[in-house]
Amino acid sequence: YAGGQIRWSGPVTPSDEVRVTYVLSPTAAITFGLPLTNTAEIDGSVLGPFTRREVVMQSHVVWLPLITRWWGP
């Protein structure tokens, strides 16, 4: 990780698979409801370079009070 980017490089044989995973922990400075975009740029493919994007929305959990009423005889 450097300069806001995660980089990986290495050889990948035809029978290999590479997964790059990470955990994103948004800070309190991120406004709720605004989209967060993750972009992967892949070079070295037999089809040439390509880009993949995933957009998610940050949300937060709200616990509402539970009010019950007894409906017995």
C-alpha positions in Angstrom: 0.0 0.0 0.0 1.4 3.4 -1.0 -0.2 6.6 -2.0 -3.7 5.3 -1.6 -3.1 2.3 -3.9 -2.6 -1.4 -3.3 -0.2 -2.9 -5.8 0.6 -6.6 -6.5 2.9 -8.0 -9.2 4.2 -11.4 -9.9 4.1 -14.2 -12.4 0.9 -16.1 -12.9 1.0 -19.4 -14.8 -2.0 -20.6 -16.8 -3.0 -23.0 -14.0 -2.7 -20.4 -11.2 -5.2 -18.1 -9.6 -4.4 -14.8 -7.8 -6.7 -13.1 -5.3 -5.9 -9.8 -3.8 -8.1 -9.1 -0.8 -8.2 -6.3 1.7 -10.4 -4.8 4.3 -11.7 -1.3 3.9 -12.4 0.6 7.1 -14.0 4.0 6.2 -13.3 6.7 8.7 -15.8 9.1 10.3 -14.8 11.7 7.7 -16.6 9.6 5.0 -20.2 10.9 4.6 -22.9 8.3 4.8 -24.8 7.7 1.6 -22.0 8.7 -0.7 -20.7 5.9 -3.0 -17.3 4.4 -2.4 -15.7 3.1 -5.6 -13.0 0.4 -5.7 -11.1 0.2 -9.0 -8.8 -2.7 -10.1 -6.6 -2.1 -13.1 -5.2 -5.4 -14.5 -2.3 -5.4 -16.9 -0.6 -8.4 -18.5 -3.7 -10.3 -19.5 -3.7 -12.1 -22.8 -6.7 -9.9 -23.7 -4.7 -6.7 -22.8 -5.2 -4.4 -19.9 -8.7 -4.0 -18.4 -10.4 -2.3 -15.5 -13.0 -3.5 -13.0 -15.0 -1.3 -10.7 -17.2 -2.0 -7.7 -19.3 0.8 -6.1 -20.7 0.3 -2.6 -22.7 2.6 -0.3 -21.6 3.0 3.3 -24.4 2.5 5.8 -24.7 2.3 9.5 -26.7 0.1 11.8 -29.4 1.7 13.8 -31.0 -0.2 16.7 -34.6 0.9 17.2 -36.4 0.3 20.5 -38.7 -2.7 20.7 -42.0 -2.1 22.4 -44.2 -5.1 23.1 -47.7 -5.5 24.5 -49.2 -8.6 26.1 -52.3 -9.8 24.2 -53.3 -12.6 26.6 -56.8 -13.3 28.0 
